[in-house]
Amino acid sequence: MNHRMTALTLSALAAAAVTLPSAARSARDYISIVGSSTVYPFATVVAERFGKSTKFKTPKIESTGSGGGFKLFCAGVGINTPDITNASRRIKASEIERCAKNGIKDVVEVKIGYDGIVLANAKAGPAFTLSRREIFLALARKVPDQAGGERLVANPYRSWHEVNPALPPEKIAVLGPPPTSGTRDAFAELAMEGGCKTYPWIKAIKKQDKKRYKSICHAIREDGAYIEAGENDNLIVQKLEADPEAVGIFGFSFLDQNADKIKGARVEGVAPSFERIADGGYPLSRPLFFYVKKAHVGRIPGMKAYLAEFANEHAWGDDGYLADKGMIPMPREERKRVLRTVKSLSPMNPAAS
């Protein structure tokens, strides 16, 4: 997938841009941001520094999940809609279309760095080393029949030990994000599908029927082994402390910030770490973004200044304060490319999504 910025617009999807009324300047004097719970702590620290170091008010940020953020962001143009939405996945074609139908012509995509998805449990719990196939077998709605053959059955596994005798005997109890979360989307793609396609006969289905392939590989079981824990990753950490048998799914930054309480599982033998996510060695890594409604720039006070604060070496650089918060910086050349887009406010190309 191409995550690079382009200078093309969404004009093919919208007949004309809708601009903010002049009353917007006095009606709302702060930046409104929604979106990913993973990006939320990074956006929050940027917003706080921005509020203290400039004449503008501190932006108001709401953690809605990536999907929920895009829904709010794409509702239209005007002071009653967000200016920016954070995302732990790239915007979908269907979301671009929704934006366009509601008069949002130009959307600026800003890639900010990388994150890893981790499976973690309490320090007092067992140590896990998992393959992507084992993750798929533990959490998929349907799995290959243990008796062999190319047949799927309802997931029969109740304990990790049943998935693989070498795994701990604890029951499968995984606290994870809801469908609106970008973390859930990325987990389904990187972990679930990553394990699912290790079965050649399932991988072959993709060429014949992509919809069926996705329904097999991305569908998570609904029999109680996977518990939707909402968008509040801090709450998941608290629940893991209370239940040492449970495993949680969230972004690496939350593991990094709570390393005194929880520990991460190795995936394909690789422990989640800043260095291994940065060099691509950790299998469950992903890019992070935010999206800007260009029609609001110049109308809502401080938007250019906020973008400049985020896309600054002292924030997103190798030694920036966002790295201290657990975000993995992009390579220097990639940061330079993104910075050019931030300065020019070049809208993204919908065909690249």
N, C-alpha and C positions, 0 to 999 in steps of 0.2 A: 504494500500500500504506500502511496506517495504522500508524505506528510509535509512536503515543502510548500511554501507560500507562492502564490502566483498573483499576477496583476490583472487577471480577468475578473469580470463581474457576474452577478447573478441576473443580469438584464434579460437573459434568455428565459428566465423563469418569472419575471415580473414586467408588466407593461410600463410601469412608471414608479418612481420613488415617491414615498409619502413622507413629508417633512413634518417636524414638530411645529406646533403653533407657537407663535412668539410668546404667548403667555407662559410657556413651559419654563422660561428662564427664571421667572419669579415664583412659579408654582412649586417647583422642586429644586432645591439648591444643594442636593447631595447626589452622589452616584449610587444607583441601586444595582446590586449584584446578587445572583442566585446560582444554584447549580451544585456541582459535585461535593460530596462530603470529604473526599480525599483532597481536593484542591482547597477546600475551605480554610484549613489552618494556614496555608501558604498565602492565600488572598487576604486573610485577616491580618497577618503580621505586616504585609505590604500596606494595607489600608491604615493600620495604626501609625506606621511611620510616616505615611503620606499625610495623615491628619495633623501630626505633630510638626512636620517640617515645611508645610505649605500654608497658604492662606485659606485653603478649601476645607470643607467639612470632611470628617472621616466617613468613607463610604459605608453604607448599610449592606451587610452580607447575610444571606439566608441559605442554609444548607438544605437543599431540596432533593439532592441526587441529580445525576446528569440528565436522565430522562425527564424528570420533573422540571429541571431548569430550562431545557430546550422548549418544553411545552409553554412555560411562562414567557420566555424570551421571544418565541415565534408568534405570540398572540397578536402582535401588532406594533405600531410605532406610536409613541406618545408617553406622557409622564406617568401613566398608569401601568406601564410595562417596564421590565428591567432593561438596563443599558448594556449589561455584560452578563454572560452566563459561563460558569466554570464547568469543565468537563474532564472526566478521566477516560474518555474515549473520543474518537473523532465524530463529528456531526454526521448523521445518516442522511442519505438522499431524501428520505421521506420527510425529515425535519427541515431540510432546505426547501422542499416543496411547500411545506406548511408555512414557513416564513414568507415565501414569495406570494402565496395566496392571500396572506394578511398584509401585503404591502411593504414587506421588508426586502428592499432591493439589494443592498450591499451589506455583506457580513464579512468582517475582518477576522481571520483565524490567526491566533497567536499561540504557537507551541511554546511552552515554558520550561519543560524539562522532562524527566522520567521518574517513574515510580515502579516498585515491584509489588505484586500481589502475594501476600503471605498466608500460610496456614499456621496458626500459632495456638499454643495452649499455656496453661499456668506453669510457672516454674516448678511447682510440686507435681505436675503431671508427667506422664511418660514421654520419652523422646521419640519423635517420628522422623523417619526417612521414607519418603514416598516417591513413587514414580507417577507420571501423569496417567498411566493406565490404571494404577491403583486408586487414584483420586476419582477417575471416571467410574470405576466399578463400585466405589463406595457411595457415590452421590447421584449416579444417573437413574432416571426413572425406569428405563429398561436396559438390560445388559445381555451379553451373549449367554446362551444356555450353557450351564456347567457340564451338561451331558455331551456337548460338542455339536457340531453342525452349524449352519448359518441361520440360526434362529434366535430371536430376542424374547426374553421373559421379564416379568416384573422383578425388580431388584430384590433378591432373596437375602442379601447380606445384612446382618444385624450388628456384627462386631468387626473391628479392623482385622482381627485374627482370622475371620472367615474369608476376608478378601485375600489375605496372604498370611500363612502361618507364622511368618517371621515378624509380623506387625504386633503391636500390643493387643491384649485381650479386651480392652475397653470397648463398650458399645459405640457405634457410630452416632455421634451427636455433634452436629456442625452448625454453629451460629454464623449466618451469612447475610449478605445484603439482599434487598428485595429487587424485583424485576426493573424498577425505575432507576436503579443504581448503575453507573458506569463500571463500578467494580464488579458487579454481577455480570455485565456484558463481557468484560475483559476476562473474567474468570472462566466463563463458558467457552470463550474462544481459545484462550491460552492453555488452560488446564483440562477442562472437560473434553473439548475437541482434540486437544493434543494427545490425550490418552485414547480417545475413541478411534482415531484414525490409525492407531497401531494395529488394529484388526484389518488386514488387507481387504476382506470381503465387505466391511463397512466403508472403508475408504473408497472402494470401487463404486459405491452407490452415488457418490458425489457427482460423478460424470453422467449418471443416468437420471438422477432425481435429486437436485440440490435441496429442495424443500424437505424431502424425507430424510436426507442425510443430516440436515441441521436439526430436525426434530429428534433424531436419535442421539446426536452428539451433545446438544445443548440443553435438552430437557432434564431438569433436576427433580429428583424424587419428592413426593408429597405425602409420605407416610409417617412423617415425624422425625426422621433421621436428620433432615435439613430443616433448621428453624430460621425463618426470616426474622432478623433482629433489628430491622429498621435501618435508618441512615446514620444513627449515632454510634460511631465506632468506639467512642469512649465508654458507652454503655456495654458494648460487647466485651471490652477489656474487663470491666467490673464483673460481668457474668462469668467470664473465664476464671477469674480469681475465686469466685464462689463455687465453681464446679470444675475441679481439676481433670475430670474425664472429658470435658467438652473441648472442641476445637473451634477456633474462630477464623473468619476470612476477612481481611481488610488490607489497606495499603501499607507498604513498608514503613512509612513515616510513623504510623501508630505503634508499630513494633519497636522502632528506634526510640520513640519517646517513652515507651513503657517497658524498656528492657529489664528493669528491676522486678517486674511483675510477671512477664510472659516470655516465652522463647519460641523461635520460629522453627518450623519443620524444614528439613532438607528436602529439596525437590530434585530428582535425578542425581542425588548425591551432592548437590550444591546448596550451601546454606545461604539464606537471604542476607546480603550485606551491601553496603553502599558501593563498594568496589566492584562486586560481581554483577550488580545491576548496571553500573556505569559501563563496564566492558562487555556487556551482553552475555556474560557467562551464566547468569541466573535465568532459568527458562520462563518464569512468569513475570516478565517485565513489560512495561507499556509507556507510551508517551502521555503527557498531560497538556491540556489546552485551556484557553478561554476564548470566547467569541464576543466580538464587539459590534454593536448596532451602529453603523457609521452615521446614520441619520441623526443620532443623538450627540455625536461629537460636535462641539461648538455650541450646542444648545444647553446641555447639562453641564454646569460648571465643574471644571477640574478633570475632565476625562483624558485629555492629552497629557496632563501632568501625572495622572495615575498610571497611564501606560508607560510613561517615561520612567517612573519609579520602579515598576515591575521589570521592565526590560533594561535594567542597569546592572553593570558588573558587580556593584556592591550588594545587589539583591540576588540575581540568578547566576552569578559567576561561580567559578571553582571554589572561591573562598568567601562567597556571599552569605548573607544571613539566612537565605532560604535553604542553603545546603546544611546549615546548622540545625534547621528544622526537619531535615530528613529528605528534602527533595534532591534528586540526582541531576546535576547540571548537564545541559547539552554540551557537546564539543564546541570549542571556541568558534570554529568556522560556521557551525550551524547557528550559534547565537548571533553572529554577525548578519547572517541572511535574514533571520527573524527580525532583528533590529531594523533592518531596512524596510521591512513590511510595516512595522509599528510606526516608523517615522512617516512613511508615505500613505499609511492607512489603505493599502492596496487590498481590495476585496478578494476573497477566495474564488477559485474556479469550482463551480458545483460539480463539474464532470470528474474532479479529482477525489470526490468524497467516496 
